[in-house]
Structure formats: structure tokens, C-alpha cells
Amino acid sequence: MSEVKKIATRESYGEALVELGMKMDNLVVLDADLAGATKTSTFQKVFPERHIDCGIAEANMMGIAAGLATTGKLPFASTFAMFAAGRAYEQVRNSIAYPHLNVKIGATHAGVSVGEDGASHQCIEDLALMRVIPGMVVINPSDDVEARAAVFAAAEYNGPVYLRFGRLAIPVINTNPDYHFEIGKGIVLREGRDITLVATGLPVGEALKAAEMLSEKDGISAKVINIHTIKPLDEELIVSAAKETNKIVTIEEHSIIGGLGGAVCETLSKEYPVKVLRIGVNDVFGESGTGWELIEKHGLDAEGIYNRVKEFYLQES
């Protein structure tokens, strides 16, 4: 059996920008002295005249991106999630989102899988921060295929978009030839009748493995939904799944407060209240360690998800 291909979504981001650059003359990529890490250096090598290094000045970069958007350019402002959503929050809110400018924010190195960089660089609040901004589209792709598709979709969308990418190389799971990405539409990756696993980003692949374990070891049939767009959320799909299985588990490499879990709970409390288990970072900061060690510590690997879901299912059955 061939080994599963693994690619970091930040790599996908850089390569997708090159593809877009060949098609769109107005595409401009900005970075804040991190082009090698965010992989916008891939674009820089091909289109040096359309790559702007703003230096270690992320807030200023967002202002420049906003200005470029007013001239008809399509700017992708790139930096680590901690700086894009954290340090530059006011500029994203007031200079980009408030006037609803056509700026795309490429935020790499999100979540605890940043690893050894530690708590200061492990942004576990960005989905919540971006989701609360009026008019902001928030996308968190699960693999290379989805990351590329998300970049293309963001370029076609008229308005501000926050794109979340990771540092770690992760398995490519969206290998279905019929795969189709649409902003605001979740994807059912596995059907199930007993419980629904709703995942986003890196944990989607782990959720699929956990569902297989639940089936093989315990005879528990788990539906798996990939929610790549946190906002706008596919409320119809979430409510439909809740009605089918009556139990929901959300899984995210983010705080359980305000991200996918919060969005799903808000929807279900309004439309169809059911029991929900939120798996993610439990109101703590990150810490130093390898990316996969931290994923395992927070129970976001397949084994951790399996154990939590099984316990939840048995308690609620």
C-alpha cells in the first residue's frame, strides 16, 4: 500500500498564489518579513515586481493592502496567524472589514501544531477573532487540495477573507475526483447514523481515522463532516446532521471557545438543540513541543478523538 502524501497547507498557499498570479495581473502579494515561512517566496521568485515585503510591521501591511484594494488590485496579505489576527486586529477590522475591501489575509502557522515556537506563536484564538468581525469570511482548509481550492475561491469572492494555514505537513484526504469547494458549504466525508463528527482544518483527517476506529472496535457508526468555512457556517448541514444522529462532536485545532464549536453550538441552540461535545484547546495557552506531540496532548489525534467520542457516545446513549 502506497504511503499517504503529506503536504503543509502553507506550501499549498504559496503554490496557489503562483497559479493565480499567472491568471490575474492585478494580484499582489504582501508579506511581513516571513516570505520563506509563509511560502509567499514561491510567488516572489516568479513575480518579484508583484511581491511587497513590508518588514516586521504587520499592522502597516494591512493598511497597505487596504490601500491597494481601493486601486483595483487584489492583495493577499500574508503573515503568521498570531500576527494577522492578533497584532494587526485593529487594522483588519477598521481598514479592511469596515469598508468591506477586497483584501485576502493568508494566515499561516496557526494552532498548536506550530510546535517549538511556543505559546507566543501558537494562535488558538484567530477563528473566534475573525468570525466576530462583520462581513469577514473565515476559511480553514483541511489539506493541500482544499487549501488550493480555498485560495482560488477567495480570489473570486468580492470582500475580505481570512484564510488559515498550517505549518505541519499533513495527509492529503480530499482525493475524491468529485471534490468541489464552495464557500459556506460543508462536505460529508463519511456517512453515519449514531453520532456526527464535525471537524475543521488539520483534525479532519484525524476525525476520519477516529470514525473508522469507532466502527471497527465498537460498532459505532460516525458521520464525518468537513467544515472548511467557519463563516458563513453551513447551518443547514449541521442541523440536518443533528436531526439524523442526535449527537454532535466538534473538533478543531483552536480554542473550544468562539471557533467551530462555538459556531455550531450557536446554530443548534437556535435551530435544533442536541448534546454537543467540543474537542479542541481547553481555554489554555500553547506550549513548546513538537507539533504532533501537542496535537496528541490536546486530544486532536485519531486516538484522542476516538477516546473522547466513545466516552461521550456511551454517556449519552
Secondary structure, DSSP 8 states (H G I E B T S, - for coil): -----EEEHHHHHHHHHHHHHHH-TTEEEEESS-HHHHTTHHHHHH-GGGEEE--S-HHHHHHHHHHHHHTT-EEEEEEEHIIIIIITHHHIIIIIITTT---EEEEESBSGGGGGG-TTT-B-SHHHHHHTSTT-EEE---SHHHHHHHHHHHHHSSS-EEEE--SSEEE-----TT----TT--EEEE--SSEEEEE-STHHHHHHHHHHHHHHHH---EEEEE--EEES--HHHHHHHHHHHSEEEEEEEEETTTSHHHHHHHHHHHH---EEEEEEE-S----SS-HHHHHHHTT-SHHHHHHHHHHHHHHH-
